[in-house]
Amino acid sequence: MEGRNQAGKQFDRLYRQFLPRLYQGALYLLGSREAAAQAAEAAWLRAFSGRDVSDTRAFWFACASGLVSACAK
C-alpha cells in the first residue's frame, strides 16, 4: 500500500512540474487552447505509462517527444 501511495505522490509531483510546460509548448505549436490541452495530456500519458520515472531528464525527453508526435496529428 505504501508503494502505491509513493507512486501517487511521484505522479502528482511530475504532473505539476511537467504538464504546464507541455501545455505551453503545445499552445505555441497549435495555437488552440483546446487542442493544446489534448496534445499535452496525450503526451503526458504516453510518457508516464509503464515508464520508470526516476530519471526526470529521460522522462522530460519522453514527454517532449510525445508532444511533437501529438501535435503532428
PDB file of N, CA, C and O in Angstrom:
ATOM      1  N   MET A   1       0.829  -1.204   0.000  1.00  0.00           N
ATOM      2  CA  MET A   1       0.000   0.000   0.000  1.00  0.00           C
ATOM      3  C   MET A   1       0.863   1.255   0.000  1.00  0.00           C
ATOM      4  O   MET A   1       0.542   2.239  -0.667  1.00  0.00           O
ATOM      5  N   GLU A   2       1.956   1.215   0.748  1.00  0.00           N
ATOM      6  CA  GLU A   2       2.831   2.383   0.822  1.00  0.00           C
ATOM      7  C   GLU A   2       3.493   2.667  -0.528  1.00  0.00           C
ATOM      8  O   GLU A   2       3.675   3.825  -0.903  1.00  0.00           O
ATOM      9  N   GLY A   3       3.854   1.599  -1.258  1.00  0.00           N
ATOM     10  CA  GLY A   3       4.453   1.775  -2.575  1.00  0.00           C
ATOM     11  C   GLY A   3       3.504   2.474  -3.536  1.00  0.00           C
ATOM     12  O   GLY A   3       3.923   3.314  -4.332  1.00  0.00           O
ATOM     13  N   ARG A   4       2.229   2.126  -3.460  1.00  0.00           N
ATOM     14  CA  ARG A   4       1.221   2.754  -4.317  1.00  0.00           C
ATOM     15  C   ARG A   4       1.069   4.236  -3.957  1.00  0.00           C
ATOM     16  O   ARG A   4       0.929   5.086  -4.837  1.00  0.00           O
ATOM     17  N   ASN A   5       1.098   4.535  -2.652  1.00  0.00           N
ATOM     18  CA  ASN A   5       0.988   5.919  -2.195  1.00  0.00           C
ATOM     19  C   ASN A   5       2.191   6.721  -2.675  1.00  0.00           C
ATOM     20  O   ASN A   5       2.045   7.865  -3.106  1.00  0.00           O
ATOM     21  N   GLN A   6       3.384   6.124  -2.601  1.00  0.00           N
ATOM     22  CA  GLN A   6       4.600   6.790  -3.065  1.00  0.00           C
ATOM     23  C   GLN A   6       4.519   7.065  -4.563  1.00  0.00           C
ATOM     24  O   GLN A   6       4.909   8.140  -5.020  1.00  0.00           O
ATOM     25  N   ALA A   7       4.008   6.090  -5.336  1.00  0.00           N
ATOM     26  CA  ALA A   7       3.857   6.270  -6.781  1.00  0.00           C
ATOM     27  C   ALA A   7       2.872   7.394  -7.077  1.00  0.00           C
ATOM     28  O   ALA A   7       3.068   8.168  -8.014  1.00  0.00           O
ATOM     29  N   GLY A   8       1.821   7.483  -6.284  1.00  0.00           N
ATOM     30  CA  GLY A   8       0.845   8.555  -6.466  1.00  0.00           C
ATOM     31  C   GLY A   8       1.447   9.923  -6.209  1.00  0.00           C
ATOM     32  O   GLY A   8       1.167  10.883  -6.927  1.00  0.00           O
ATOM     33  N   LYS A   9       2.277  10.003  -5.177  1.00  0.00           N
ATOM     34  CA  LYS A   9       2.951  11.272  -4.882  1.00  0.00           C
ATOM     35  C   LYS A   9       3.914  11.655  -6.003  1.00  0.00           C
ATOM     36  O   LYS A   9       4.013  12.821  -6.384  1.00  0.00           O
ATOM     37  N   GLN A  10       4.619  10.654  -6.521  1.00  0.00           N
ATOM     38  CA  GLN A  10       5.552  10.923  -7.609  1.00  0.00           C
ATOM     39  C   GLN A  10       4.801  11.370  -8.862  1.00  0.00           C
ATOM     40  O   GLN A  10       5.237  12.289  -9.555  1.00  0.00           O
ATOM     41  N   PHE A  11       3.672  10.721  -9.149  1.00  0.00           N
ATOM     42  CA  PHE A  11       2.847  11.113 -10.281  1.00  0.00           C
ATOM     43  C   PHE A  11       2.415  12.568 -10.137  1.00  0.00           C
ATOM     44  O   PHE A  11       2.531  13.350 -11.081  1.00  0.00           O
ATOM     45  N   ASP A  12       1.917  12.931  -8.958  1.00  0.00           N
ATOM     46  CA  ASP A  12       1.449  14.299  -8.718  1.00  0.00           C
ATOM     47  C   ASP A  12       2.573  15.322  -8.884  1.00  0.00           C
ATOM     48  O   ASP A  12       2.378  16.378  -9.486  1.00  0.00           O
ATOM     49  N   ARG A  13       3.739  15.002  -8.350  1.00  0.00           N
ATOM     50  CA  ARG A  13       4.876  15.924  -8.440  1.00  0.00           C
ATOM     51  C   ARG A  13       5.286  16.134  -9.895  1.00  0.00           C
ATOM     52  O   ARG A  13       5.492  17.268 -10.329  1.00  0.00           O
ATOM     53  N   LEU A  14       5.401  15.052 -10.637  1.00  0.00           N
ATOM     54  CA  LEU A  14       5.797  15.169 -12.044  1.00  0.00           C
ATOM     55  C   LEU A  14       4.714  15.862 -12.872  1.00  0.00           C
ATOM     56  O   LEU A  14       5.017  16.630 -13.785  1.00  0.00           O
ATOM     57  N   TYR A  15       3.460  15.587 -12.550  1.00  0.00           N
ATOM     58  CA  TYR A  15       2.346  16.219 -13.256  1.00  0.00           C
ATOM     59  C   TYR A  15       2.403  17.735 -13.091  1.00  0.00           C
ATOM     60  O   TYR A  15       2.298  18.482 -14.064  1.00  0.00           O
ATOM     61  N   ARG A  16       2.569  18.177 -11.850  1.00  0.00           N
ATOM     62  CA  ARG A  16       2.645  19.627 -11.594  1.00  0.00           C
ATOM     63  C   ARG A  16       3.891  20.247 -12.230  1.00  0.00           C
ATOM     64  O   ARG A  16       3.866  21.399 -12.662  1.00  0.00           O
ATOM     65  N   GLN A  17       4.967  19.485 -12.282  1.00  0.00           N
ATOM     66  CA  GLN A  17       6.220  20.011 -12.821  1.00  0.00           C
ATOM     67  C   GLN A  17       6.209  20.088 -14.348  1.00  0.00           C
ATOM     68  O   GLN A  17       6.684  21.072 -14.916  1.00  0.00           O
ATOM     69  N   PHE A  18       5.681  19.079 -15.013  1.00  0.00           N
ATOM     70  CA  PHE A  18       5.845  18.987 -16.460  1.00  0.00           C
ATOM     71  C   PHE A  18       4.622  19.374 -17.291  1.00  0.00           C
ATOM     72  O   PHE A  18       4.778  19.893 -18.396  1.00  0.00           O
ATOM     73  N   LEU A  19       3.419  19.136 -16.790  1.00  0.00           N
ATOM     74  CA  LEU A  19       2.244  19.395 -17.628  1.00  0.00           C
ATOM     75  C   LEU A  19       2.115  20.857 -18.063  1.00  0.00           C
ATOM     76  O   LEU A  19       1.786  21.104 -19.224  1.00  0.00           O
ATOM     77  N   PRO A  20       2.358  21.838 -17.184  1.00  0.00           N
ATOM     78  CA  PRO A  20       2.263  23.229 -17.653  1.00  0.00           C
ATOM     79  C   PRO A  20       3.248  23.534 -18.795  1.00  0.00           C
ATOM     80  O   PRO A  20       2.913  24.281 -19.714  1.00  0.00           O
ATOM     81  N   ARG A  21       4.439  22.969 -18.741  1.00  0.00           N
ATOM     82  CA  ARG A  21       5.424  23.176 -19.818  1.00  0.00           C
ATOM     83  C   ARG A  21       4.965  22.515 -21.107  1.00  0.00           C
ATOM     84  O   ARG A  21       5.108  23.080 -22.191  1.00  0.00           O
ATOM     85  N   LEU A  22       4.417  21.321 -20.982  1.00  0.00           N
ATOM     86  CA  LEU A  22       3.903  20.636 -22.174  1.00  0.00           C
ATOM     87  C   LEU A  22       2.765  21.441 -22.800  1.00  0.00           C
ATOM     88  O   LEU A  22       2.699  21.604 -24.019  1.00  0.00           O
ATOM     89  N   TYR A  23       1.880  21.935 -21.952  1.00  0.00           N
ATOM     90  CA  TYR A  23       0.749  22.722 -22.452  1.00  0.00           C
ATOM     91  C   TYR A  23       1.230  23.982 -23.174  1.00  0.00           C
ATOM     92  O   TYR A  23       0.733  24.305 -24.253  1.00  0.00           O
ATOM     93  N   GLN A  24       2.189  24.691 -22.588  1.00  0.00           N
ATOM     94  CA  GLN A  24       2.700  25.914 -23.224  1.00  0.00           C
ATOM     95  C   GLN A  24       3.337  25.606 -24.571  1.00  0.00           C
ATOM     96  O   GLN A  24       3.140  26.339 -25.539  1.00  0.00           O
ATOM     97  N   GLY A  25       4.095  24.527 -24.629  1.00  0.00           N
ATOM     98  CA  GLY A  25       4.709  24.125 -25.903  1.00  0.00           C
ATOM     99  C   GLY A  25       3.666  23.772 -26.939  1.00  0.00           C
ATOM    100  O   GLY A  25       3.782  24.158 -28.102  1.00  0.00           O
ATOM    101  N   ALA A  26       2.645  23.040 -26.523  1.00  0.00           N
ATOM    102  CA  ALA A  26       1.577  22.662 -27.442  1.00  0.00           C
ATOM    103  C   ALA A  26       0.788  23.885 -27.896  1.00  0.00           C
ATOM    104  O   ALA A  26       0.409  23.980 -29.063  1.00  0.00           O
ATOM    105  N   LEU A  27       0.541  24.809 -26.995  1.00  0.00           N
ATOM    106  CA  LEU A  27      -0.189  26.028 -27.352  1.00  0.00           C
ATOM    107  C   LEU A  27       0.598  26.831 -28.384  1.00  0.00           C
ATOM    108  O   LEU A  27       0.020  27.380 -29.323  1.00  0.00           O
ATOM    109  N   TYR A  28       1.896  26.898 -28.209  1.00  0.00           N
ATOM    110  CA  TYR A  28       2.757  27.599 -29.166  1.00  0.00           C
ATOM    111  C   TYR A  28       2.687  26.914 -30.535  1.00  0.00           C
ATOM    112  O   TYR A  28       2.588  27.578 -31.567  1.00  0.00           O
ATOM    113  N   LEU A  29       2.740  25.592 -30.531  1.00  0.00           N
ATOM    114  CA  LEU A  29       2.753  24.855 -31.800  1.00  0.00           C
ATOM    115  C   LEU A  29       1.395  24.815 -32.484  1.00  0.00           C
ATOM    116  O   LEU A  29       1.312  24.864 -33.711  1.00  0.00           O
ATOM    117  N   LEU A  30       0.325  24.725 -31.688  1.00  0.00           N
ATOM    118  CA  LEU A  30      -1.001  24.513 -32.262  1.00  0.00           C
ATOM    119  C   LEU A  30      -1.861  25.773 -32.321  1.00  0.00           C
ATOM    120  O   LEU A  30      -2.719  25.897 -33.195  1.00  0.00           O
ATOM    121  N   GLY A  31      -1.638  26.701 -31.403  1.00  0.00           N
ATOM    122  CA  GLY A  31      -2.396  27.940 -31.410  1.00  0.00           C
ATOM    123  C   GLY A  31      -3.808  27.837 -30.862  1.00  0.00           C
ATOM    124  O   GLY A  31      -4.524  28.838 -30.839  1.00  0.00           O
ATOM    125  N   SER A  32      -4.221  26.692 -30.432  1.00  0.00           N
ATOM    126  CA  SER A  32      -5.569  26.490 -29.902  1.00  0.00           C
ATOM    127  C   SER A  32      -5.469  25.933 -28.490  1.00  0.00           C
ATOM    128  O   SER A  32      -4.759  24.956 -28.254  1.00  0.00           O
ATOM    129  N   ARG A  33      -6.177  26.550 -27.553  1.00  0.00           N
ATOM    130  CA  ARG A  33      -6.130  26.092 -26.156  1.00  0.00           C
ATOM    131  C   ARG A  33      -6.661  24.667 -26.012  1.00  0.00           C
ATOM    132  O   ARG A  33      -6.071  23.845 -25.310  1.00  0.00           O
ATOM    133  N   GLU A  34      -7.762  24.384 -26.669  1.00  0.00           N
ATOM    134  CA  GLU A  34      -8.363  23.050 -26.566  1.00  0.00           C
ATOM    135  C   GLU A  34      -7.439  21.984 -27.164  1.00  0.00           C
ATOM    136  O   GLU A  34      -7.214  20.941 -26.550  1.00  0.00           O
ATOM    137  N   ALA A  35      -6.914  22.242 -28.343  1.00  0.00           N
ATOM    138  CA  ALA A  35      -6.006  21.287 -28.984  1.00  0.00           C
ATOM    139  C   ALA A  35      -4.724  21.130 -28.169  1.00  0.00           C
ATOM    140  O   ALA A  35      -4.175  20.033 -28.068  1.00  0.00           O
ATOM    141  N   ALA A  36      -4.253  22.231 -27.590  1.00  0.00           N
ATOM    142  CA  ALA A  36      -3.035  22.175 -26.769  1.00  0.00           C
ATOM    143  C   ALA A  36      -3.256  21.333 -25.517  1.00  0.00           C
ATOM    144  O   ALA A  36      -2.385  20.550 -25.138  1.00  0.00           O
ATOM    145  N   ALA A  37      -4.401  21.483 -24.879  1.00  0.00           N
ATOM    146  CA  ALA A  37      -4.707  20.702 -23.681  1.00  0.00           C
ATOM    147  C   ALA A  37      -4.774  19.217 -24.020  1.00  0.00           C
ATOM    148  O   ALA A  37      -4.266  18.384 -23.268  1.00  0.00           O
ATOM    149  N   GLN A  38      -5.392  18.883 -25.136  1.00  0.00           N
ATOM    150  CA  GLN A  38      -5.490  17.485 -25.546  1.00  0.00           C
ATOM    151  C   GLN A  38      -4.119  16.915 -25.896  1.00  0.00           C
ATOM    152  O   GLN A  38      -3.802  15.790 -25.510  1.00  0.00           O
ATOM    153  N   ALA A  39      -3.310  17.671 -26.617  1.00  0.00           N
ATOM    154  CA  ALA A  39      -1.983  17.198 -27.002  1.00  0.00           C
ATOM    155  C   ALA A  39      -1.075  17.029 -25.793  1.00  0.00           C
ATOM    156  O   ALA A  39      -0.332  16.052 -25.706  1.00  0.00           O
ATOM    157  N   ALA A  40      -1.128  17.976 -24.858  1.00  0.00           N
ATOM    158  CA  ALA A  40      -0.299  17.886 -23.655  1.00  0.00           C
ATOM    159  C   ALA A  40      -0.694  16.682 -22.817  1.00  0.00           C
ATOM    160  O   ALA A  40       0.168  15.970 -22.303  1.00  0.00           O
ATOM    161  N   GLU A  41      -1.983  16.455 -22.678  1.00  0.00           N
ATOM    162  CA  GLU A  41      -2.445  15.302 -21.903  1.00  0.00           C
ATOM    163  C   GLU A  41      -2.036  13.995 -22.576  1.00  0.00           C
ATOM    164  O   GLU A  41      -1.597  13.062 -21.904  1.00  0.00           O
ATOM    165  N   ALA A  42      -2.178  13.924 -23.886  1.00  0.00           N
ATOM    166  CA  ALA A  42      -1.787  12.712 -24.613  1.00  0.00           C
ATOM    167  C   ALA A  42      -0.290  12.448 -24.468  1.00  0.00           C
ATOM    168  O   ALA A  42       0.126  11.308 -24.263  1.00  0.00           O
ATOM    169  N   ALA A  43       0.514  13.499 -24.574  1.00  0.00           N
ATOM    170  CA  ALA A  43       1.965  13.348 -24.431  1.00  0.00           C
ATOM    171  C   ALA A  43       2.328  12.911 -23.025  1.00  0.00           C
ATOM    172  O   ALA A  43       3.191  12.053 -22.841  1.00  0.00           O
ATOM    173  N   TRP A  44       1.676  13.493 -22.041  1.00  0.00           N
ATOM    174  CA  TRP A  44       1.948  13.141 -20.644  1.00  0.00           C
ATOM    175  C   TRP A  44       1.626  11.669 -20.381  1.00  0.00           C
ATOM    176  O   TRP A  44       2.443  10.937 -19.821  1.00  0.00           O
ATOM    177  N   LEU A  45       0.430  11.243 -20.789  1.00  0.00           N
ATOM    178  CA  LEU A  45       0.023   9.865 -20.541  1.00  0.00           C
ATOM    179  C   LEU A  45       0.918   8.877 -21.277  1.00  0.00           C
ATOM    180  O   LEU A  45       1.257   7.819 -20.745  1.00  0.00           O
ATOM    181  N   ARG A  46       1.294   9.223 -22.488  1.00  0.00           N
ATOM    182  CA  ARG A  46       2.179   8.350 -23.259  1.00  0.00           C
ATOM    183  C   ARG A  46       3.538   8.216 -22.571  1.00  0.00           C
ATOM    184  O   ARG A  46       4.099   7.121 -22.522  1.00  0.00           O
ATOM    185  N   ALA A  47       4.062   9.296 -22.050  1.00  0.00           N
ATOM    186  CA  ALA A  47       5.372   9.265 -21.392  1.00  0.00           C
ATOM    187  C   ALA A  47       5.297   8.543 -20.051  1.00  0.00           C
ATOM    188  O   ALA A  47       6.230   7.830 -19.681  1.00  0.00           O
ATOM    189  N   PHE A  48       4.206   8.718 -19.327  1.00  0.00           N
ATOM    190  CA  PHE A  48       4.111   8.159 -17.978  1.00  0.00           C
ATOM    191  C   PHE A  48       3.763   6.678 -17.982  1.00  0.00           C
ATOM    192  O   PHE A  48       4.159   5.955 -17.068  1.00  0.00           O
ATOM    193  N   SER A  49       3.045   6.218 -18.968  1.00  0.00           N
ATOM    194  CA  SER A  49       2.563   4.832 -18.997  1.00  0.00           C
ATOM    195  C   SER A  49       3.711   3.833 -19.043  1.00  0.00           C
ATOM    196  O   SER A  49       4.480   3.788 -20.003  1.00  0.00           O
ATOM    197  N   GLY A  50       3.809   3.048 -18.003  1.00  0.00           N
ATOM    198  CA  GLY A  50       4.772   1.964 -17.963  1.00  0.00           C
ATOM    199  C   GLY A  50       6.227   2.386 -18.017  1.00  0.00           C
ATOM    200  O   GLY A  50       7.064   1.622 -18.498  1.00  0.00           O
ATOM    201  N   ARG A  51       6.551   3.555 -17.548  1.00  0.00           N
ATOM    202  CA  ARG A  51       7.919   4.056 -17.636  1.00  0.00           C
ATOM    203  C   ARG A  51       8.484   4.273 -16.243  1.00  0.00           C
ATOM    204  O   ARG A  51       7.780   4.690 -15.323  1.00  0.00           O
ATOM    205  N   ASP A  52       9.780   3.977 -16.110  1.00  0.00           N
ATOM    206  CA  ASP A  52      10.486   4.290 -14.880  1.00  0.00           C
ATOM    207  C   ASP A  52      10.726   5.797 -14.882  1.00  0.00           C
ATOM    208  O   ASP A  52      11.419   6.320 -15.755  1.00  0.00           O
ATOM    209  N   VAL A  53      10.162   6.478 -13.921  1.00  0.00           N
ATOM    210  CA  VAL A  53      10.242   7.941 -13.905  1.00  0.00           C
ATOM    211  C   VAL A  53      11.277   8.463 -12.922  1.00  0.00           C
ATOM    212  O   VAL A  53      11.266   9.645 -12.580  1.00  0.00           O
ATOM    213  N   SER A  54      12.168   7.594 -12.466  1.00  0.00           N
ATOM    214  CA  SER A  54      13.188   8.043 -11.516  1.00  0.00           C
ATOM    215  C   SER A  54      14.195   8.979 -12.174  1.00  0.00           C
ATOM    216  O   SER A  54      14.794   9.816 -11.498  1.00  0.00           O
ATOM    217  N   ASP A  55      14.388   8.848 -13.476  1.00  0.00           N
ATOM    218  CA  ASP A  55      15.282   9.742 -14.216  1.00  0.00           C
ATOM    219  C   ASP A  55      14.422  10.832 -14.860  1.00  0.00           C
ATOM    220  O   ASP A  55      13.870  10.634 -15.943  1.00  0.00           O
ATOM    221  N   THR A  56      14.311  11.977 -14.193  1.00  0.00           N
ATOM    222  CA  THR A  56      13.403  13.022 -14.683  1.00  0.00           C
ATOM    223  C   THR A  56      13.857  13.605 -16.017  1.00  0.00           C
ATOM    224  O   THR A  56      13.026  14.062 -16.803  1.00  0.00           O
ATOM    225  N   ARG A  57      15.145  13.595 -16.280  1.00  0.00           N
ATOM    226  CA  ARG A  57      15.623  14.107 -17.561  1.00  0.00           C
ATOM    227  C   ARG A  57      15.136  13.220 -18.726  1.00  0.00           C
ATOM    228  O   ARG A  57      14.679  13.723 -19.753  1.00  0.00           O
ATOM    229  N   ALA A  58      15.242  11.917 -18.547  1.00  0.00           N
ATOM    230  CA  ALA A  58      14.758  10.982 -19.570  1.00  0.00           C
ATOM    231  C   ALA A  58      13.237  11.077 -19.688  1.00  0.00           C
ATOM    232  O   ALA A  58      12.680  10.971 -20.780  1.00  0.00           O
ATOM    233  N   PHE A  59      12.575  11.279 -18.545  1.00  0.00           N
ATOM    234  CA  PHE A  59      11.123  11.419 -18.577  1.00  0.00           C
ATOM    235  C   PHE A  59      10.713  12.673 -19.347  1.00  0.00           C
ATOM    236  O   PHE A  59       9.772  12.633 -20.140  1.00  0.00           O
ATOM    237  N   TRP A  60      11.410  13.778 -19.120  1.00  0.00           N
ATOM    238  CA  TRP A  60      11.110  15.018 -19.839  1.00  0.00           C
ATOM    239  C   TRP A  60      11.312  14.826 -21.336  1.00  0.00           C
ATOM    240  O   TRP A  60      10.518  15.319 -22.137  1.00  0.00           O
ATOM    241  N   PHE A  61      12.365  14.116 -21.719  1.00  0.00           N
ATOM    242  CA  PHE A  61      12.598  13.837 -23.134  1.00  0.00           C
ATOM    243  C   PHE A  61      11.439  13.031 -23.720  1.00  0.00           C
ATOM    244  O   PHE A  61      10.986  13.308 -24.831  1.00  0.00           O
ATOM    245  N   ALA A  62      10.962  12.039 -22.974  1.00  0.00           N
ATOM    246  CA  ALA A  62       9.826  11.242 -23.443  1.00  0.00           C
ATOM    247  C   ALA A  62       8.572  12.113 -23.579  1.00  0.00           C
ATOM    248  O   ALA A  62       7.799  11.950 -24.522  1.00  0.00           O
ATOM    249  N   CYS A  63       8.379  13.027 -22.643  1.00  0.00           N
ATOM    250  CA  CYS A  63       7.236  13.956 -22.723  1.00  0.00           C
ATOM    251  C   CYS A  63       7.338  14.840 -23.961  1.00  0.00           C
ATOM    252  O   CYS A  63       6.368  14.997 -24.702  1.00  0.00           O
ATOM    253  N   ALA A  64       8.512  15.412 -24.178  1.00  0.00           N
ATOM    254  CA  ALA A  64       8.702  16.320 -25.311  1.00  0.00           C
ATOM    255  C   ALA A  64       8.544  15.585 -26.635  1.00  0.00           C
ATOM    256  O   ALA A  64       7.932  16.106 -27.568  1.00  0.00           O
ATOM    257  N   SER A  65       9.088  14.387 -26.718  1.00  0.00           N
ATOM    258  CA  SER A  65       8.962  13.636 -27.960  1.00  0.00           C
ATOM    259  C   SER A  65       7.512  13.232 -28.189  1.00  0.00           C
ATOM    260  O   SER A  65       7.043  13.233 -29.327  1.00  0.00           O
ATOM    261  N   GLY A  66       6.795  12.884 -27.119  1.00  0.00           N
ATOM    262  CA  GLY A  66       5.373  12.576 -27.241  1.00  0.00           C
ATOM    263  C   GLY A  66       4.555  13.788 -27.654  1.00  0.00           C
ATOM    264  O   GLY A  66       3.566  13.662 -28.376  1.00  0.00           O
ATOM    265  N   LEU A  67       4.968  14.957 -27.197  1.00  0.00           N
ATOM    266  CA  LEU A  67       4.269  16.187 -27.562  1.00  0.00           C
ATOM    267  C   LEU A  67       4.424  16.476 -29.055  1.00  0.00           C
ATOM    268  O   LEU A  67       3.458  16.850 -29.719  1.00  0.00           O
ATOM    269  N   VAL A  68       5.607  16.309 -29.568  1.00  0.00           N
ATOM    270  CA  VAL A  68       5.828  16.512 -31.005  1.00  0.00           C
ATOM    271  C   VAL A  68       4.938  15.555 -31.809  1.00  0.00           C
ATOM    272  O   VAL A  68       4.320  15.950 -32.798  1.00  0.00           O
ATOM    273  N   SER A  69       4.883  14.306 -31.375  1.00  0.00           N
ATOM    274  CA  SER A  69       4.020  13.327 -32.060  1.00  0.00           C
ATOM    275  C   SER A  69       2.557  13.724 -31.976  1.00  0.00           C
ATOM    276  O   SER A  69       1.832  13.650 -32.968  1.00  0.00           O
ATOM    277  N   ALA A  70       2.123  14.144 -30.798  1.00  0.00           N
ATOM    278  CA  ALA A  70       0.720  14.514 -30.615  1.00  0.00           C
ATOM    279  C   ALA A  70       0.357  15.760 -31.419  1.00  0.00           C
ATOM    280  O   ALA A  70      -0.759  15.860 -31.930  1.00  0.00           O
ATOM    281  N   CYS A  71       1.272  16.696 -31.537  1.00  0.00           N
ATOM    282  CA  CYS A  71       0.998  17.924 -32.286  1.00  0.00           C
ATOM    283  C   CYS A  71       1.034  17.681 -33.794  1.00  0.00           C
ATOM    284  O   CYS A  71       0.424  18.433 -34.554  1.00  0.00           O
ATOM    285  N   ALA A  72       1.734  16.652 -34.227  1.00  0.00           N
ATOM    286  CA  ALA A  72       1.834  16.361 -35.656  1.00  0.00           C
ATOM    287  C   ALA A  72       0.568  15.725 -36.193  1.00  0.00           C
ATOM    288  O   ALA A  72       0.369  15.692 -37.407  1.00  0.00           O
ATOM    289  N   LYS A  73      -0.292  15.220 -35.325  1.00  0.00           N
ATOM    290  CA  LYS A  73      -1.526  14.547 -35.767  1.00  0.00           C
ATOM    291  C   LYS A  73      -2.583  15.530 -36.142  1.00  0.00           C
ATOM    292  O   LYS A  73      -3.681  15.136 -36.535  1.00  0.00           O
TER     293      LYS A  73
END
